[in-house]
Amino acid sequence: MSSLRLLISDSYDPWFNLAVEECIFRQMPATQRVLFLWRNADTVVIGRAQNPWKECNTRRMEDDKVTLARRSSGGGAVFHDLGNTCFTFMAGKPEYDKTVSTAIVVKALNFLGIEATASGRNDLVVNTAEGERKISGSAYRETMDRGFHHGTLLLDADLTRLANYLNPDIKKLQAKGITSVRGRVTNLKQLLPTITHQQICDAVTKSFFEHYGDQVVAEHISPDALPDLPNFVETFARQSSWEWNFGQAPAFTHLLDQRFVWGGVELHFDVEKGHITRTQIFTDSLSPTPLETLAENLQGTLYHSDALKQQCLDLIKQFPEQEKELTELGDWIAEMVR
C-alpha cells in the first residue's frame, strides 16, 4: 500500500479547506506523505495571533461578502480568491525537508515553462522585465514527528483587491499583533497567459509523484464528500465558528466618539478573546444614566455589531423616554464595529 495521499478539494469554502489542512497537520498518520491542492473563494486568511479588526477592513469585507478565516499557524494576513492555487505538503520526520517540497513546486513550474527560484525564507520569485517579482509565498510548521509546508501560487489573483481588505478601516485601535508586509508580486498569467488552475494542479501532482517514484488515485473532497480524516467533522465546526475566526483575537482597546444632537459620546472598550471586558462611557448628555447602565451591561458582551446593538435596544424597556437616543446609539455602534 502506498504511503502517498493526494487530496484535491472541489470546494471553495475556506473553512472547509483550512479544516482539511488542520487535520492533515494534527491527525493524519505521520507515515503518510501528503499533497493537498485547493483554492478559496474571496477570503482574507489571518494568522493565529492576529487581530481581524486591526488587520482587516471588516466593514468592507462584510459589504463585499468576503469571508474571514483564521488559520492555526502564525504569520500575516493574505487575500485569497480563485486566482490563487494553494498547496499543502506533509511528511514524517526525519524524512521531512522543506527544500524537497519547494523543489517539487519549482519543478512543476518548470514543466509549464516557468523558471522560478526560491528566495529568502518563504518565497518563490521569477524575473520579469520590471525586475524580480514574487509569485508564491509559503509558511512552515513542525511537530515532533512531522513537517508541514503550505503556500499559494498567484495564478490570476486580483492584486488590487489585496489592498481593499488588508488596509484596516480607520479605527482608533491600540492593538498588539502582527501587521502584514506586502511585497512586489506578479501573476503567473502575466508570464503564461493560457495557464489554468487545473494545469498547475496537474504539474504539481506529476512532480510530487516523480519525486517519490509512486502514484496514487486523487481523493476529491468537498462538504458533500467529506475526507477520510480523523476528527474532521469537529475540526470543520471549529474552523467555521465565530469564536475561532474572530474570538481568538489578541487583547485590544477601541475608542469610539461621536456627537449626536442630544450630546457627545465617547466609548472606550477593552476587548479580550472577542468579548468586551471593560467599558467606559463619557458623555455630556443631560440623561447620562442609560449610558452608564449600558457600560455596565456591556461587560462580557461579544464584540459584534448585532450583540452591541441589541444591548442598546434592550435598555429601551428600562428607559422608554430615551428610545430615540438609544436607537441612534445602537445603530452607530453597530456600524462602527462591523
C-alpha positions as CSV (number, residue, x, y, z in Angstrom):
1,M,0.0,0.0,0.0
2,S,1.4,3.4,-1.0
3,S,2.4,5.9,1.7
4,L,1.3,8.8,-0.6
5,R,-2.0,10.6,-0.4
6,L,-3.3,13.1,-2.9
7,L,-6.3,15.2,-1.7
8,I,-7.9,17.6,-4.2
9,S,-10.6,20.0,-2.9
10,D,-13.6,20.6,-5.1
11,S,-14.8,23.2,-2.6
12,Y,-14.0,26.9,-2.5
13,D,-15.0,27.2,1.2
14,P,-12.0,28.4,3.2
15,W,-13.3,27.0,6.4
16,F,-13.6,23.5,4.8
17,N,-10.1,23.7,3.2
18,L,-8.4,25.0,6.4
19,A,-10.1,22.3,8.4
20,V,-8.6,19.7,6.0
21,E,-5.2,21.3,6.4
22,E,-5.5,21.2,10.2
23,C,-6.4,17.5,10.2
24,I,-3.5,16.7,7.9
25,F,-1.2,18.5,10.2
26,R,-2.5,17.2,13.6
27,Q,-4.4,14.0,12.9
28,M,-3.1,12.2,9.9
29,P,-0.5,9.4,10.5
30,A,3.0,10.8,10.0
31,T,3.8,7.7,8.0
32,Q,1.9,9.3,5.1
33,R,3.3,11.7,2.5
34,V,0.6,14.1,1.6
35,L,-0.1,16.6,-1.1
36,F,-3.3,18.7,-0.8
37,L,-4.4,21.1,-3.6
38,W,-7.1,23.6,-3.1
39,R,-8.3,27.2,-3.6
40,N,-10.6,29.6,-1.8
41,A,-13.3,32.0,-3.0
42,D,-12.9,35.6,-1.8
43,T,-11.3,35.3,1.7
44,V,-9.0,37.1,4.0
45,V,-6.9,34.4,5.8
46,I,-5.3,35.8,9.0
47,G,-2.6,34.2,11.2
48,R,-3.3,32.6,14.5
49,A,-2.2,35.6,16.6
50,Q,-3.7,38.4,14.5
51,N,-6.5,40.8,15.3
52,P,-9.0,40.9,12.4
53,W,-10.4,44.3,13.4
54,K,-6.9,45.8,13.3
55,E,-5.5,43.9,10.3
56,C,-8.6,43.9,8.0
57,N,-11.3,46.3,6.8
58,T,-14.0,44.1,8.3
59,R,-16.8,46.5,7.3
60,R,-15.8,46.4,3.6
61,M,-15.4,42.6,3.8
62,E,-18.9,42.3,5.1
63,D,-20.3,44.5,2.4
64,D,-18.4,42.6,-0.4
65,K,-19.2,39.2,1.1
66,V,-15.6,38.3,1.7
67,T,-15.0,35.6,4.3
68,L,-12.7,35.9,7.3
69,A,-10.8,32.7,8.1
70,R,-8.2,32.3,10.8
71,R,-5.5,29.6,10.3
72,S,-3.8,27.9,13.2
73,S,-0.3,28.8,12.0
74,G,1.4,32.2,12.6
75,G,2.2,34.9,10.1
76,G,0.3,37.7,8.5
77,A,-2.9,38.3,6.6
78,V,-3.4,37.3,2.9
79,F,-6.2,37.7,0.4
80,H,-7.3,34.5,-1.5
81,D,-9.5,34.4,-4.5
82,L,-10.0,31.8,-7.2
83,G,-6.8,33.2,-8.9
84,N,-4.7,31.6,-6.1
85,T,-3.8,28.0,-6.2
86,C,-3.0,26.7,-2.7
87,F,-0.8,23.7,-1.9
88,T,0.0,21.8,1.2
89,F,2.7,19.1,1.8
90,M,3.1,17.0,4.9
91,A,5.8,14.3,5.5
92,G,7.0,12.5,8.6
93,K,10.4,13.0,10.3
94,P,13.2,12.5,9.8
95,E,12.4,12.5,6.1
96,Y,10.6,15.9,6.1
97,D,12.6,18.6,4.4
98,K,11.0,21.8,3.3
99,T,13.6,22.2,0.5
100,V,12.1,19.0,-1.0
101,S,8.5,20.3,-1.2
102,T,9.9,23.7,-2.5
103,A,11.8,21.8,-5.2
104,I,8.7,19.9,-6.2
105,V,6.8,23.1,-6.8
106,V,9.7,24.7,-8.7
107,K,10.0,21.6,-10.9
108,A,6.2,21.7,-11.5
109,L,6.5,25.3,-12.7
110,N,9.4,24.2,-14.9
111,F,7.1,21.6,-16.6
112,L,4.9,24.6,-17.5
113,G,7.8,26.6,-18.9
114,I,8.2,29.0,-15.9
115,E,11.6,29.5,-14.4
116,A,11.2,30.2,-10.7
117,T,13.7,30.2,-7.9
118,A,13.4,30.1,-4.1
119,S,14.2,33.5,-2.5
120,G,14.7,34.2,1.2
121,R,12.9,32.0,3.7
122,N,9.4,31.7,2.2
123,D,9.1,33.0,-1.4
124,L,9.3,31.8,-5.0
125,V,10.3,34.5,-7.5
126,V,10.6,35.0,-11.2
127,N,12.5,37.5,-13.3
128,T,10.3,39.9,-15.3
129,A,11.0,43.0,-17.4
130,E,10.3,45.1,-14.3
131,G,12.7,43.1,-12.2
132,E,12.2,40.2,-9.7
133,R,8.7,39.5,-8.7
134,K,7.2,37.2,-6.1
135,I,4.7,34.5,-7.4
136,S,4.4,32.3,-4.3
137,G,4.6,32.7,-0.5
138,S,4.9,29.8,2.0
139,A,4.7,29.0,5.7
140,Y,6.1,26.0,7.6
141,R,5.2,24.2,10.7
142,E,6.8,21.3,12.5
143,T,6.0,19.0,15.4
144,M,8.0,16.1,17.0
145,D,7.0,13.7,14.3
146,R,6.2,15.6,11.1
147,G,6.7,18.7,9.0
148,F,4.2,20.7,7.1
149,H,4.6,23.2,4.2
150,H,1.8,25.2,2.8
151,G,1.8,28.1,0.3
152,T,0.0,29.8,-2.6
153,L,0.8,30.3,-6.2
154,L,-0.5,33.5,-7.7
155,L,-2.2,32.4,-10.9
156,D,-4.6,35.2,-11.8
157,A,-5.3,36.8,-8.4
158,D,-6.9,40.3,-8.4
159,L,-3.9,42.0,-6.8
160,T,-5.8,45.3,-6.4
161,R,-8.3,43.7,-4.0
162,L,-5.5,42.8,-1.6
163,A,-5.3,46.5,-0.6
164,N,-9.1,46.8,-0.2
165,Y,-9.3,44.4,2.7
166,L,-5.8,44.4,4.2
167,N,-5.8,48.1,4.8
168,P,-7.6,48.5,8.1
169,D,-10.6,50.7,8.5
170,I,-9.6,53.9,10.2
171,K,-10.4,52.9,13.7
172,K,-8.7,54.1,16.8
173,L,-7.4,50.7,17.8
174,Q,-4.4,50.3,20.0
175,A,-3.5,46.7,19.4
176,K,-0.6,44.4,19.6
177,G,-0.1,41.9,16.9
178,I,1.5,41.1,13.6
179,T,0.9,43.6,10.7
180,S,1.3,42.2,7.2
181,V,4.0,43.3,4.8
182,R,3.0,43.5,1.2
183,G,5.8,43.0,-1.3
184,R,6.0,43.3,-5.1
185,V,4.2,40.4,-6.7
186,T,3.0,39.3,-10.1
187,N,0.6,36.7,-11.5
188,L,1.7,33.6,-13.5
189,K,-0.8,34.7,-16.2
190,Q,1.5,37.6,-16.9
191,L,4.2,35.1,-17.8
192,L,2.0,32.4,-19.4
193,P,-1.4,33.8,-20.4
194,T,-3.0,30.4,-21.1
195,I,-2.2,28.9,-17.7
196,T,-5.0,27.4,-15.6
197,H,-5.6,26.1,-12.1
198,Q,-6.0,22.6,-13.5
199,Q,-2.7,22.8,-15.3
200,I,-0.9,23.9,-12.1
201,C,-2.5,21.0,-10.1
202,D,-1.6,18.5,-12.8
203,A,2.0,19.8,-12.9
204,V,2.5,19.8,-9.1
205,T,0.9,16.3,-8.9
206,K,3.2,15.0,-11.6
207,S,6.3,16.5,-9.8
208,F,5.1,15.0,-6.5
209,F,4.7,11.5,-8.0
210,E,8.1,11.7,-9.8
211,H,9.9,12.7,-6.6
212,Y,8.5,9.8,-4.6
213,G,8.6,7.3,-7.6
214,D,5.0,6.3,-6.9
215,Q,1.4,7.2,-7.9
216,V,-2.0,7.2,-6.2
217,V,-5.5,8.0,-7.2
218,A,-6.6,11.5,-6.2
219,E,-9.2,11.8,-3.5
220,H,-11.7,14.5,-4.5
221,I,-13.2,16.1,-1.4
222,S,-15.9,18.7,-0.5
223,P,-18.5,19.4,2.2
224,D,-20.7,16.9,0.2
225,A,-17.9,14.3,0.0
226,L,-16.1,14.6,3.4
227,P,-12.5,13.4,3.5
228,D,-11.5,10.3,5.4
229,L,-9.6,12.2,8.1
230,P,-9.7,11.7,11.9
231,N,-11.9,14.2,13.8
232,F,-12.7,16.1,10.6
233,V,-16.3,17.0,11.4
234,E,-15.3,18.5,14.8
235,T,-12.4,20.4,13.2
236,F,-14.6,21.8,10.4
237,A,-17.2,23.0,13.0
238,R,-14.5,24.8,15.0
239,Q,-12.9,26.3,11.9
240,S,-16.3,27.7,10.8
241,S,-17.1,29.3,14.2
242,W,-17.1,33.0,15.1
243,E,-15.3,32.1,18.3
244,W,-12.3,30.8,16.4
245,N,-12.2,33.3,13.5
246,F,-12.9,36.5,15.5
247,G,-12.9,35.4,19.2
248,Q,-9.3,34.4,19.2
249,A,-8.1,38.0,18.6
250,P,-5.4,39.3,20.9
251,A,-6.5,41.8,23.5
252,F,-7.0,45.4,22.2
253,T,-8.8,48.6,23.1
254,H,-11.2,50.5,20.9
255,L,-12.1,54.2,21.3
256,L,-15.3,55.5,19.6
257,D,-16.5,59.0,19.8
258,Q,-19.4,60.7,18.1
259,R,-21.5,63.9,18.6
260,F,-25.3,63.4,18.4
261,V,-28.0,66.2,18.6
262,W,-28.6,65.1,22.2
263,G,-24.9,65.1,23.2
264,G,-21.4,63.8,22.7
265,V,-20.5,60.2,23.5
266,E,-17.0,58.7,23.9
267,L,-16.8,54.9,24.4
268,H,-13.7,53.0,25.5
269,F,-13.8,49.2,25.0
270,D,-11.2,46.7,26.3
271,V,-11.7,43.5,24.3
272,E,-10.2,40.1,25.0
273,K,-10.9,36.9,23.0
274,G,-13.7,38.7,21.2
275,H,-15.6,39.7,24.4
276,I,-15.8,43.2,26.0
277,T,-14.1,43.0,29.4
278,R,-14.4,46.7,30.3
279,T,-16.3,49.7,29.0
280,Q,-16.1,53.4,30.0
281,I,-18.6,55.9,28.6
282,F,-18.1,59.7,28.8
283,T,-20.9,61.9,27.8
284,D,-22.3,65.4,28.2
285,S,-25.8,64.2,27.6
286,L,-28.4,65.6,30.0
287,S,-29.6,62.0,30.7
288,P,-26.4,60.0,31.3
289,T,-28.0,57.2,33.3
290,P,-28.9,55.0,30.3
291,L,-25.4,55.3,29.0
292,E,-23.9,54.4,32.4
293,T,-26.2,51.4,32.6
294,L,-25.1,50.4,29.1
295,A,-21.4,50.5,30.1
296,E,-22.2,48.0,33.0
297,N,-24.3,45.8,30.7
298,L,-21.6,45.5,28.0
299,Q,-19.3,43.6,30.3
300,G,-18.9,40.2,28.8
301,T,-20.7,41.0,25.6
302,L,-19.4,39.8,22.2
303,Y,-17.5,42.4,20.3
304,H,-20.0,42.0,17.4
305,S,-22.3,44.6,15.9
306,D,-25.5,42.7,16.4
307,A,-24.8,41.9,20.1
308,L,-23.8,45.5,20.8
309,K,-26.9,47.0,19.1
310,Q,-29.1,44.5,20.9
311,Q,-27.7,45.7,24.3
312,C,-28.7,49.3,23.4
313,L,-32.2,48.2,22.3
314,D,-32.7,46.1,25.4
315,L,-32.3,49.3,27.5
316,I,-35.3,50.9,25.9
317,K,-37.7,48.9,28.1
318,Q,-35.8,50.3,31.2
319,F,-35.6,53.9,29.7
320,P,-38.5,54.3,27.3
321,E,-38.2,58.1,27.3
322,Q,-34.7,57.7,25.8
323,E,-35.8,55.3,23.0
324,K,-34.7,57.7,20.1
325,E,-31.2,58.2,21.7
326,L,-30.7,54.5,22.4
327,T,-31.8,53.5,18.9
328,E,-29.4,56.1,17.4
329,L,-26.6,55.0,19.7
330,G,-27.2,51.3,18.8
331,D,-27.1,51.9,15.1
332,W,-23.9,54.0,15.3
333,I,-22.1,51.4,17.5
334,A,-23.1,48.5,15.2
335,E,-21.8,50.4,12.2
336,M,-18.5,51.3,13.9
337,V,-17.6,47.8,15.0
338,R,-18.7,46.0,11.8
